[in-house]
Amino acid sequence: MPVKKPSARALLLGLIPFAAMCFSVPLWDRIDPMILGIPFNLAWLICWIVLSTLCMWAAYRVEAARDKKDGGAQ
């Protein structure tokens, strides 16, 4: 069975956490304010680690729905 390319929506969902953690550094590169006793920059990264899981789950669901749709046609 040939490997399918991922859909644009799944790729976008995968790139959101990457962009949020890597390209937004000038926005969150500060210590204050403190959030739950940790610096803002660390809180931002921890938040995106959790949100990355949700984005990957959503990308998986997009691809699973696409495979189900394509599998029903074959």
N, C-alpha and C positions, 0 to 999 in steps of 0.2 A: 504494500500500500504506500503510495507516494506521500511525502510530508507536505501538508498544506501550509501556505503562508498565512500568518495571523492577519486578522481583519484590522482595518485602520482604527476602529474603536478599541480593540484590545491593545494595540500598540500605544494608543494615546493614554489609556488607563495605566499602562506600565511605565510610561514616561513622566506622568504627573509626579510621583514621589521622587524620582531622580531629579527632576527640575526643581522641585520644592526644597530638596536638601542641598543641591549643588549650586544652583544659579541664584538662589535668593540670599546668599551669605551677606551681602551689604545691608539687607533689610533686618537681619536678626543678629548681627555681629556686635552684641553688647551684653553686658552682664546684668544690668538693671533693666527691668524690674525682676525681682525674684518671684518665682512661681512655685508654691509648695516647698519653699526652702532651697530650691535649686536655681541656678542662673537661667535667664531667659533662653540663651542659646542652647543650653543642654535640654531644657524643656521642649524647645522647638524640634530638636532632633528626635527626642523620645516620642513626641507626638507623631512625627512623620514615620517613625518605625512602625507604630501601631497602624497608622493610616495606610502604609504600604501594604500591609496584610489585607486590608479591606479593598484596596485598588487591585491587587493581584487576584483576590477572590472574584471581584466583579469582572475582570478580564477573563478569568476561567469560565464564568457563567456565560459571557458573551460568546466565547468559542464553543462551549458545550451546546448552546442553543443553535449556533450555526451548524455544528456537526449533526445535531438532531434533525435540523431542517434539510441538510444535504443528504443525510443518510436515508431519510424517508423518500427521497426522490429516486434513489438508486434501486 
